[in-house]
Amino acid sequence: MPEPILNFGLNDEQLMLRDLVRDVVKNEVVPNRMKYDEENKYPWEILHKFKEAGLFGAMFPEEYGGMGLGMMGNIILAEEIAYGCLGVGTAFLATKLGSLPIEVGATEEQKKKWLPGIAAGEIIAAFGLTEPNAGSDVPALSTTAVKKGDKYVLNGTKQWISGAGQAQIYTVFAVTDKSRGPRGVSCFVVEKDTPGFSFGKKEDKLGIRCSETRQLIFEDCEVPAENLISLKENNGFIHALKTLNMSRPAVAASAVGTAQGALDCALQYAREREQFGVKIVTFQAIQHMLAEMAMKTEASRLLTYKAGLLAEMGHKDTAKFSAMAKCFAADSAMQVATDGLQIFGGYGYTKEYPAEKYFRDAKILQIYEGTSQIQKNEIAAGLIKEAASKKA
């Protein structure tokens, strides 16, 4: 993968991480990605290699056993792993998403209880927000949590949960005070073997097939009150917003990696494929497609890095730029993967080449963790708020 024109000041540790991840992806992910995709199999063996390389720790602060590489560490991981396989990247990063409500909202005691195990790669986490009837419409959550003594009883279903059935702990959002609307939602840590907690069937997906997706089903599931994030009810909606603002730059980085992978494959093929007695890379039509793909990829990378730096700073524009990066990079990745497949022609439509996998995988980037349309709502809301403050 090429060096970005601007590296936004990647330090020596971050550069070392990037080189390490590239090496692991080249040796462990790329040779095995089609096997895991075709078998629809969770990549435990690859995640074990990531654990041996210390990559889980690269996502977490030093005080909880991590490397302390910040948001840029997460962005580097996301981009480089998605370059090899977005499915593996999603399976890996889902544990960071699942831990973020703990990072942004938990008490110090709760953080020390759960985060070190996740940072060590000993515990896999998952994020339980979306429901069958509440995807983009988060305030419409119907999963409930009713306090009974020193426990909360959860009832409801979560949908499209990455890592469901594989993760050991789940950060689950449930309504604790319906009268308060979105301000009546709380977040809980639910352990996998809790009675009353089960999983739906494994979804048979178009892409990211090695990242398992299932429902979370709660039927009178009793969760200890000490597992309420922050130990305060009705803070869950804030935890969710902070989580998504922090996770979207990493999703954008996954889109950048996917786009770069699709571009590199298409460029290599165009330099080898002959038609009419010449390499197709000499055709201006192909050159223009490659140029457009490269521009979209690089613009996505720069916007993603900016969003990541703002998120790390806790900047007031974090939500807007996280949405911009996620939307632009996801839409760009889908277009780049589409054009990449087109350059391959009929061969791109077969599993002989990775173009079709990049194409299938890229689509989810426009859907999960907020559709591209929802991101535009977020961007517009930020613009309108800014305009109102300037007028005032």
C-alpha positions as CSV (number, residue, x, y, z in Angstrom):
1,M,0.0,0.0,0.0
2,P,1.3,3.5,-0.8
3,E,2.3,6.0,1.8
4,P,-0.4,8.7,2.2
5,I,0.7,12.1,0.9
6,L,0.2,13.5,4.5
7,N,0.7,11.1,7.4
8,F,-0.8,13.5,10.0
9,G,2.3,13.0,12.1
10,L,2.3,9.2,12.6
11,N,4.9,8.6,15.3
12,D,7.5,5.9,15.4
13,E,5.3,3.5,17.4
14,Q,2.4,4.0,15.0
15,L,4.6,3.4,12.0
16,M,6.0,0.2,13.7
17,L,2.4,-0.9,14.3
18,R,1.5,-0.3,10.6
19,D,4.5,-2.4,9.4
20,L,3.7,-5.2,11.9
21,V,0.0,-5.4,10.8
22,R,1.0,-5.4,7.2
23,D,3.3,-8.3,7.8
24,V,0.6,-10.3,9.7
25,V,-2.1,-9.5,7.1
26,K,0.2,-10.6,4.3
27,N,1.2,-13.9,5.9
28,E,-2.0,-14.8,7.8
29,V,-5.0,-13.0,6.3
30,V,-4.5,-12.9,2.5
31,P,-3.6,-16.6,2.0
32,N,-6.7,-17.7,4.0
33,R,-9.4,-15.1,3.3
34,M,-11.2,-17.0,0.6
35,K,-11.3,-20.2,2.7
36,Y,-13.0,-18.3,5.6
37,D,-15.3,-16.5,3.2
38,E,-16.5,-19.7,1.5
39,E,-16.8,-21.6,4.7
40,N,-18.7,-18.8,6.4
41,K,-16.4,-19.5,9.4
42,Y,-15.4,-17.2,12.2
43,P,-11.6,-16.6,11.9
44,W,-10.5,-17.8,15.4
45,E,-7.1,-19.0,14.1
46,I,-6.3,-15.6,12.6
47,L,-7.5,-13.7,15.7
48,H,-5.2,-16.0,17.7
49,K,-2.3,-14.8,15.5
50,F,-3.4,-11.2,16.1
51,K,-3.4,-11.9,19.8
52,E,0.2,-13.4,19.6
53,A,1.3,-10.2,17.8
54,G,-0.3,-8.0,20.4
55,L,-2.7,-6.4,18.0
56,F,-5.6,-6.3,20.5
57,G,-3.6,-4.2,22.8
58,A,-3.0,-1.7,20.1
59,M,-6.7,-0.6,20.4
60,F,-6.6,0.2,24.1
61,P,-5.0,2.7,26.6
62,E,-1.9,1.7,28.5
63,E,-3.7,1.9,31.9
64,Y,-5.8,-1.1,30.9
65,G,-3.0,-3.2,29.4
66,G,-2.9,-1.6,25.9
67,M,-0.2,0.1,23.9
68,G,-1.7,3.6,24.3
69,L,-1.6,4.4,20.5
70,G,-4.8,6.3,20.6
71,M,-7.4,6.7,17.8
72,M,-4.7,6.6,15.1
73,G,-3.7,3.1,16.3
74,N,-7.3,1.9,15.7
75,I,-7.3,3.6,12.3
76,I,-4.1,1.9,11.3
77,L,-5.4,-1.5,12.4
78,A,-8.7,-1.0,10.6
79,E,-7.2,0.1,7.3
80,E,-4.4,-2.5,7.1
81,I,-6.6,-5.5,8.1
82,A,-9.4,-4.5,5.7
83,Y,-6.9,-4.2,3.0
84,G,-6.5,-8.0,3.3
85,C,-10.1,-8.9,4.3
86,L,-12.9,-6.7,5.6
87,G,-14.6,-9.8,7.1
88,V,-11.6,-10.5,9.3
89,G,-11.3,-6.7,10.0
90,T,-15.0,-6.6,11.1
91,A,-14.6,-9.7,13.4
92,F,-11.5,-8.1,15.0
93,L,-12.8,-4.5,15.4
94,A,-16.2,-5.7,16.7
95,T,-14.5,-6.4,20.0
96,K,-13.4,-2.7,20.2
97,L,-16.9,-1.6,19.4
98,G,-18.3,-3.8,22.1
99,S,-15.8,-2.4,24.6
100,L,-16.3,1.3,23.7
101,P,-19.4,1.8,26.0
102,I,-17.2,0.6,28.8
103,E,-14.4,3.0,27.9
104,V,-16.7,6.0,27.5
105,G,-19.1,5.4,30.3
106,A,-18.1,2.9,32.9
107,T,-16.8,3.5,36.4
108,E,-13.1,3.1,36.9
109,E,-13.7,-0.2,38.8
110,Q,-15.8,-1.5,35.8
111,K,-13.1,-0.5,33.3
112,K,-10.4,-2.4,35.4
113,K,-12.7,-5.4,35.6
114,W,-13.3,-5.9,31.8
115,L,-10.9,-3.9,29.7
116,P,-7.5,-5.6,30.5
117,G,-8.9,-9.0,29.4
118,I,-10.2,-7.5,26.1
119,A,-6.9,-5.7,25.5
120,A,-5.0,-8.9,26.0
121,G,-7.2,-10.7,23.5
122,E,-8.5,-13.1,26.2
123,I,-12.0,-11.7,26.0
124,I,-14.0,-10.9,22.9
125,A,-16.7,-8.3,23.2
126,A,-19.7,-7.4,21.1
127,F,-22.1,-4.4,20.8
128,G,-25.8,-4.8,21.2
129,L,-27.8,-1.8,20.0
130,T,-29.7,-2.5,16.8
131,E,-33.1,-4.3,17.0
132,P,-35.4,-5.8,14.4
133,N,-37.6,-2.7,14.4
134,A,-35.0,-0.2,15.6
135,G,-32.0,0.1,13.2
136,S,-31.4,3.7,12.4
137,D,-34.3,4.7,14.6
138,V,-32.4,4.1,17.9
139,P,-35.0,5.8,20.1
140,A,-37.5,3.1,19.1
141,L,-35.7,0.5,21.1
142,S,-38.1,-2.1,22.7
143,T,-35.7,-4.2,24.7
144,T,-36.5,-3.6,28.4
145,A,-34.5,-3.8,31.6
146,V,-36.6,-3.9,34.9
147,K,-34.8,-3.7,38.2
148,K,-35.6,-6.4,40.7
149,G,-33.6,-6.3,43.9
150,D,-29.9,-6.4,43.0
151,K,-30.6,-7.5,39.4
152,Y,-32.0,-6.2,36.2
153,V,-34.3,-8.5,34.1
154,L,-33.8,-8.0,30.4
155,N,-36.4,-8.9,27.7
156,G,-36.1,-8.3,24.0
157,T,-34.1,-9.1,20.8
158,K,-31.1,-7.4,19.2
159,Q,-30.5,-7.8,15.5
160,W,-27.4,-7.9,13.2
161,I,-24.9,-8.3,16.0
162,S,-21.3,-8.8,14.8
163,G,-19.5,-11.5,16.8
164,A,-22.8,-12.8,18.4
165,G,-22.3,-16.3,19.7
166,Q,-18.5,-15.9,19.7
167,A,-18.0,-13.0,22.1
168,Q,-17.8,-13.6,25.8
169,I,-19.3,-10.3,26.9
170,Y,-21.9,-8.0,25.3
171,T,-22.7,-4.3,25.9
172,V,-26.5,-4.3,25.6
173,F,-28.8,-1.3,25.4
174,A,-32.2,-1.5,27.0
175,V,-35.1,0.8,28.1
176,T,-35.2,1.4,31.8
177,D,-37.6,4.4,31.7
178,K,-40.0,4.4,28.7
179,S,-41.5,7.8,29.7
180,R,-38.1,9.5,29.0
181,G,-37.8,8.3,25.4
182,P,-34.1,8.1,24.3
183,R,-33.1,9.5,27.6
184,G,-34.5,6.5,29.3
185,V,-32.1,3.9,27.9
186,S,-29.4,2.2,29.9
187,C,-26.4,0.0,29.0
188,F,-25.4,-3.3,30.5
189,V,-22.6,-5.8,30.3
190,V,-24.1,-9.2,29.7
191,E,-22.0,-12.3,29.9
192,K,-22.4,-15.1,27.3
193,D,-23.5,-17.9,29.7
194,T,-26.1,-15.8,31.5
195,P,-29.4,-17.8,31.9
196,G,-32.1,-16.4,29.7
197,F,-29.6,-15.2,27.1
198,S,-29.4,-17.0,23.7
199,F,-28.6,-16.4,20.1
200,G,-30.5,-16.6,16.8
201,K,-29.3,-18.4,13.7
202,K,-26.1,-17.4,11.9
203,E,-27.0,-15.1,9.1
204,D,-25.9,-16.2,5.6
205,K,-24.6,-12.8,4.3
206,L,-23.5,-11.4,1.0
207,G,-20.1,-10.3,2.2
208,I,-17.9,-10.2,5.4
209,R,-19.0,-13.8,5.7
210,C,-16.3,-14.8,8.3
211,S,-17.7,-12.2,10.7
212,E,-20.6,-14.0,12.3
213,T,-23.8,-12.2,12.7
214,R,-26.8,-13.3,14.8
215,Q,-29.6,-12.1,17.0
216,L,-29.2,-11.6,20.8
217,I,-32.3,-13.0,22.5
218,F,-33.2,-12.0,26.1
219,E,-36.0,-13.9,27.9
220,D,-36.2,-12.9,31.6
221,C,-32.4,-12.6,31.5
222,E,-31.1,-11.6,35.0
223,V,-28.1,-9.3,34.9
224,P,-26.3,-8.2,38.1
225,A,-27.0,-4.5,38.9
226,E,-23.2,-4.1,39.1
227,N,-23.1,-4.7,35.4
228,L,-25.0,-1.4,34.7
229,I,-22.5,0.8,32.9
230,S,-21.7,3.8,35.0
231,L,-23.9,2.3,37.8
232,K,-26.5,5.0,36.8
233,E,-29.7,4.4,34.9
234,N,-30.7,6.3,31.7
235,N,-27.3,7.2,30.5
236,G,-27.2,4.6,27.7
237,F,-28.2,6.9,24.9
238,I,-25.2,9.2,25.7
239,H,-22.9,6.1,25.9
240,A,-24.2,5.0,22.4
241,L,-23.6,8.4,20.8
242,K,-20.1,8.7,22.2
243,T,-19.4,5.1,21.1
244,L,-20.5,5.7,17.5
245,N,-18.6,9.0,17.3
246,M,-15.4,7.1,18.4
247,S,-16.0,4.0,16.2
248,R,-17.0,5.6,12.9
249,P,-13.4,6.8,12.0
250,A,-12.3,3.2,12.3
251,V,-15.1,2.1,10.1
252,A,-14.1,4.8,7.6
253,A,-10.5,3.4,7.8
254,S,-11.9,0.0,7.0
255,A,-13.4,1.5,3.9
256,V,-10.1,3.1,3.0
257,G,-8.4,-0.3,3.3
258,T,-11.1,-2.0,1.3
259,A,-10.8,0.6,-1.5
260,Q,-7.0,0.5,-1.5
261,G,-7.1,-3.3,-1.8
262,A,-9.6,-3.2,-4.7
263,L,-7.5,-0.5,-6.4
264,D,-4.2,-2.3,-6.1
265,C,-5.8,-5.5,-7.5
266,A,-7.3,-3.7,-10.4
267,L,-4.0,-1.9,-11.2
268,Q,-2.0,-5.1,-11.1
269,Y,-4.5,-6.9,-13.4
270,A,-4.6,-3.9,-15.8
271,R,-0.8,-4.1,-16.1
272,E,-0.9,-7.8,-17.0
273,R,-4.1,-8.2,-19.1
274,E,-3.7,-7.8,-22.9
275,Q,-6.4,-6.9,-25.4
276,F,-5.9,-5.8,-29.0
277,G,-2.3,-6.7,-28.6
278,V,-1.5,-4.3,-25.8
279,K,-1.8,-4.1,-22.0
280,I,-5.2,-2.7,-21.0
281,V,-3.5,-0.2,-18.6
282,T,-2.5,1.7,-21.8
283,F,-6.2,2.4,-22.6
284,Q,-7.2,5.9,-21.5
285,A,-10.6,4.6,-20.4
286,I,-8.9,2.3,-17.9
287,Q,-6.4,5.0,-16.9
288,H,-9.2,7.4,-16.1
289,M,-11.0,4.7,-14.0
290,L,-7.8,4.0,-12.0
291,A,-7.3,7.7,-11.5
292,E,-10.8,8.2,-10.1
293,M,-10.3,5.2,-7.9
294,A,-7.1,6.6,-6.5
295,M,-8.5,10.0,-5.9
296,K,-11.5,8.6,-4.0
297,T,-9.2,6.4,-1.9
298,E,-6.7,9.1,-1.0
299,A,-9.4,11.7,-0.3
300,S,-11.1,9.1,2.0
301,R,-7.9,8.4,3.8
302,L,-7.2,12.1,4.5
303,L,-10.8,12.8,5.7
304,T,-10.6,9.6,7.9
305,Y,-7.3,10.7,9.5
306,K,-8.8,14.1,10.2
307,A,-11.9,12.6,11.8
308,G,-9.7,10.3,13.9
309,L,-7.5,13.2,15.2
310,L,-10.6,15.3,16.1
311,A,-12.1,12.3,17.9
312,E,-8.9,11.8,19.9
313,M,-8.9,15.5,20.8
314,G,-12.6,15.4,21.9
315,H,-13.2,18.2,19.5
316,K,-16.7,19.7,19.3
317,D,-16.9,18.8,15.6
318,T,-16.1,15.1,16.2
319,A,-19.7,13.9,15.4
320,K,-19.8,15.8,12.1
321,F,-16.4,14.8,10.8
322,S,-16.8,11.2,12.0
323,A,-20.1,11.0,9.9
324,M,-18.4,12.7,7.0
325,A,-15.5,10.3,7.0
326,K,-17.7,7.2,7.4
327,C,-20.1,8.3,4.7
328,F,-17.6,9.5,2.1
329,A,-15.2,6.6,2.6
330,A,-17.9,4.0,2.6
331,D,-19.5,5.4,-0.6
332,S,-16.1,5.7,-2.2
333,A,-15.1,2.1,-1.3
334,M,-18.3,0.8,-2.9
335,Q,-17.5,2.8,-6.1
336,V,-13.9,1.8,-6.2
337,A,-14.7,-1.9,-5.7
338,T,-17.4,-1.7,-8.4
339,D,-14.9,0.0,-10.9
340,G,-12.2,-2.5,-9.9
341,L,-14.5,-5.4,-10.8
342,Q,-15.3,-3.7,-14.1
343,I,-11.7,-3.5,-15.0
344,F,-11.4,-7.3,-14.5
345,G,-14.3,-7.8,-16.9
346,G,-15.7,-11.3,-16.8
347,Y,-12.8,-12.6,-14.7
348,G,-13.9,-10.1,-12.0
349,Y,-17.2,-11.9,-11.7
350,T,-15.5,-15.1,-10.7
351,K,-13.9,-16.2,-7.5
352,E,-10.6,-16.7,-9.3
353,Y,-9.7,-13.1,-8.4
354,P,-10.3,-11.1,-5.2
355,A,-12.2,-8.3,-7.1
356,E,-15.6,-10.0,-6.5
357,K,-14.9,-10.3,-2.7
358,Y,-13.9,-6.7,-2.4
359,F,-17.2,-5.8,-4.2
360,R,-19.3,-8.0,-2.0
361,D,-17.6,-6.9,1.2
362,A,-17.7,-3.2,0.4
363,K,-21.5,-2.9,0.4
364,I,-21.8,-3.4,4.2
365,L,-19.7,-0.3,4.8
366,Q,-22.7,1.8,3.6
367,I,-25.0,0.0,6.0
368,Y,-23.5,-0.9,9.4
369,E,-22.9,1.5,12.2
370,G,-25.2,4.0,10.5
371,T,-26.2,4.0,6.8
372,S,-24.8,6.6,4.5
373,Q,-28.1,8.4,4.6
374,I,-28.1,8.5,8.4
375,Q,-24.5,9.9,8.3
376,K,-25.8,12.7,6.0
377,N,-28.5,13.5,8.5
378,E,-25.7,13.8,11.2
379,I,-23.6,16.0,8.9
380,A,-26.6,18.3,8.1
381,A,-27.5,18.6,11.8
382,G,-24.0,19.7,12.6
383,L,-24.1,22.3,9.8
384,I,-27.4,23.7,10.9
385,K,-26.3,23.9,14.5
386,E,-23.1,25.8,13.4
387,A,-25.1,28.2,11.3
388,A,-27.5,28.9,14.2
389,S,-24.7,29.6,16.6
390,K,-23.0,32.0,14.2
391,K,-26.3,33.9,13.7
392,A,-26.7,34.1,17.4
